[in-house]
Amino acid sequence: MQNSGFGKHKRVGTIALAGGAMLLGFATGSLAIGQYTVSQKGREFTPKEVTLKRGETMTIVNDDADLRHHAYIDADNFTFDSGDQEPGSKTSISLPVIGTFDVLCAIHPKMKLVVKVE
């Protein structure tokens, strides 16, 4: 991943970047058992809240045609930094720690996703 100037965020957990087809299931946040997807569009995360079991995977998709996003978590017990996400890109993350985490966008500070890990 390219360093985008947000170096204080450590990369922890499983991170995979890929381009390609858009994922389905945005209304419920669910793709399949143990997998969830969140859309980034119009400077919002959809859905705004996701509940996962520890170790499950969540995919964050940049569904904007012309906006770059940059998802990150900066908690005491878990950090994540997607780097800059170009339109159409996907970032997958597995959360190995139980707790409630805010996923924010370093480019659009009003964007917030709450992830509850049980």
N, C-alpha and C positions, 0 to 999 in steps of 0.2 A: 504494500500500500504506500501511497505517496504521503509524505509529510506535508500537512496543510497549515502548519503554524499552530496547531492545537496540541502541542507536544506534552502538555501536563497530564493528558488523559492516557493512562496505560492501557494496553490491550491485554485483556484477561478473558479467558473463555474461548469458545469456538467461534471463529469468524470466517465467513466465506463470502466472497464477492463474485457476482456473475451477472451477465447481461442476458436478455432473452425475453421470452414470452411473459405476459402479465399473469399473475396468479389469481385464481378465483376464490370466492368465499369472504369478501370484505365485510359483508353485512354482519356476520357473526364473529369474524376474526378467526374462524376455524378452517383449516385446510383438510386435515386428517387427524387421526388420533396422535397426539403428541406434537403436532405442528400447527402453527398459527401464523397469520399474515396480517400486517398492518400497512395501510396505504398512507403515503405522504402526498397530499394534493391540496392546493389552495392554501398553503401555509397552515395545514392542520394534519394531525394524525387521525386516522379512522380505522378502527374504533379508537376512542380516547382512553380506554382501559381494557387490559387483558389480564386474565388469571391463568397462570401456568403451574404445572407441577415441576419441582426441581429437576433440571436436566432437559426439559422439553425445549424445542426449538421454535423461535419466532423469526419470521422473515419480514424485514421492513423494505417496502418497495417505493421507489420514487416514481409516482404516477404523474408528476407534472411534466408538461411538454417542454417547458423552458426555464424551470427553476432548479437550481442545485440545492441539495440538503446535506446536513452533516449531523447525524444522530450520535448522541453520546450519553453515558451514564457516569456520574462522578459521585459514588456513594462511599462510605467508610469501608464497606466490606466487599465491594465489587465495582470495577470500572470497565468501561467499554468505549471505544471510539471508532466509528465507522470510516472516518476520513470523509472527504468530499464525495457525495453521491450524485453522479450525473443523472439527468432524466432517463428513466427506464431501467436504472440499475437496481440491484437487490443486495441487501446485506442480511445475512442470517446470524443469529446469536443464540447460544445456549446458556441459560442462566443456572449455574450450579449452586447458588446460594439462596436460602429461604429469606424472604423479606419483601418489602415494597420499595420499588425503584421508580424514579422519574427519568424517563427518556426525554431528552431535550434536543433541540436543533441549534447548533452553534451559529447558524446563519440567520435563522428566524426565531428570536428569543421568546416569542409568545407561544410557540409550538410546545405541547407537553403531552406525553403518553405516560399513564400510570401502569406499571407492570407489577402485579402481585404474584409472588412465587411461593407456592405452598410446599 
